Amino acid sequence: MMHTLKRINFLKLKQMVVKFIPETVPEPDEITAIMEGRKGREEHGTIPHEAINWE
């Protein structure tokens, strides 16, 4: 039983670590999202941080 618990903890740890390791090649939808964001900023600009009503 102890071996099983260690394996479960190892698998959880592995899942957490893999989640935060960046991929070396972006997925096609990630590239599309980046391009859409760039286009949106070109067309509409950005909003200064101090112009946002945070309340």
C-alpha positions as CSV (number, residue, x, y, z in Angstrom):
1,M,0.0,0.0,0.0
2,M,2.8,2.4,0.8
3,H,4.3,1.8,-2.7
4,T,0.9,2.7,-4.2
5,L,0.7,6.0,-2.2
6,K,4.2,7.0,-3.3
7,R,3.4,6.3,-6.9
8,I,0.2,8.4,-6.7
9,N,2.1,11.3,-5.1
10,F,4.8,11.0,-7.8
11,L,2.2,11.0,-10.6
12,K,0.5,14.1,-9.1
13,L,3.9,15.8,-8.8
14,K,4.8,14.9,-12.4
15,Q,1.4,16.3,-13.6
16,M,2.1,19.6,-11.8
17,V,5.6,19.9,-13.1
18,V,4.7,19.1,-16.7
19,K,1.9,21.7,-16.6
20,F,4.4,24.5,-16.1
21,I,7.1,23.4,-18.6
22,P,6.7,25.5,-21.7
23,E,6.3,23.7,-25.0
24,T,9.1,24.2,-27.5
25,V,6.7,24.5,-30.5
26,P,3.5,26.5,-30.1
27,E,0.2,24.9,-31.1
28,P,-1.6,26.4,-34.1
29,D,-4.4,27.8,-32.0
30,E,-1.8,29.6,-29.8
31,I,-0.3,31.2,-32.9
32,T,-3.8,32.2,-34.1
33,A,-4.5,33.8,-30.7
34,I,-1.3,35.8,-30.8
35,M,-2.0,37.1,-34.3
36,E,-5.5,38.1,-33.3
37,G,-4.2,39.9,-30.3
38,R,-1.7,41.8,-32.3
39,K,-4.3,42.8,-34.9
40,G,-6.6,44.0,-32.1
41,R,-3.9,46.2,-30.6
42,E,-3.1,47.6,-34.0
43,E,-6.7,48.4,-34.7
44,H,-7.8,49.6,-31.3
45,G,-4.6,50.4,-29.4
46,T,-4.3,49.7,-25.7
47,I,-5.7,51.2,-22.5
48,P,-3.3,52.7,-20.0
49,H,-3.3,50.9,-16.6
50,E,-4.3,54.1,-14.7
51,A,-7.3,54.6,-17.0
52,I,-9.0,51.4,-15.8
53,N,-11.6,51.7,-13.0
54,W,-10.6,48.9,-10.7
55,E,-13.5,49.3,-8.3
